[in-house]
């Protein structure tokens, strides 16, 4: 009985640590005939400052380049050629980063390197960078969320939303 009480006490004590993980998520969607997928770990705000001077993101060694999630770098797959906000993106696998230096003018960074930890960023591997459209959500967003939305025909939007930011880019499937 004593072992059961010790085990139960240990589990209760450790439960807050387990509750602080950033679970893996996947956003998928079709834009025209293209199927897109974004695999990321979804951190929560938990009362912290995330962006801006002194924010959690600015503590990464790659700042102001952010891994666009937590843990592993954010993976992006497209099974068709795309045009993302004017940048030609051939079908294949990529990593997404976001340049958050200016809180009102983020840039989506599409990087050719894949499978790395989120803070292993190599600018020489960038396919390109595009300006993101910025909005302020009506209420703070606790958990990072990506969405891929078709807007009709071969056009759509990739959006990320977290804390007090909503950033999106237009996508055209070729």
HELIX and SHEET records of a PDB file:
HELIX    1   1 UNK A    2  UNK A   18  1                                  17    
HELIX    2   2 UNK A   57  UNK A   59  5                                   3    
HELIX    3   3 UNK A  123  UNK A  125  5                                   3    
SHEET    1   A 5 UNK A  23  UNK A  31  0                                        
SHEET    2   A 5 UNK A  34  UNK A  42 -1                                        
SHEET    3   A 5 UNK A  70  UNK A  78 -1                                        
SHEET    4   A 5 UNK A  92  UNK A  99 -1                                        
SHEET    5   A 5 UNK A  65  UNK A  66 -1                                        
SHEET    1   B 6 UNK A  23  UNK A  31  0                                        
SHEET    2   B 6 UNK A  34  UNK A  42 -1                                        
SHEET    3   B 6 UNK A  70  UNK A  78 -1                                        
SHEET    4   B 6 UNK A  92  UNK A  99 -1                                        
SHEET    5   B 6 UNK A 107  UNK A 111 -1                                        
SHEET    6   B 6 UNK A 126  UNK A 131 -1                                        
SHEET    1   C 4 UNK A  87  UNK A  89  0                                        
SHEET    2   C 4 UNK A  82  UNK A  84 -1                                        
SHEET    3   C 4 UNK A 165  UNK A 173 -1                                        
SHEET    4   C 4 UNK A 133  UNK A 135 -1                                        
SHEET    1   D 5 UNK A  87  UNK A  89  0                                        
SHEET    2   D 5 UNK A  82  UNK A  84 -1                                        
SHEET    3   D 5 UNK A 165  UNK A 173 -1                                        
SHEET    4   D 5 UNK A 155  UNK A 163 -1                                        
SHEET    5   D 5 UNK A 141  UNK A 152 -1                                        
END                                                                             
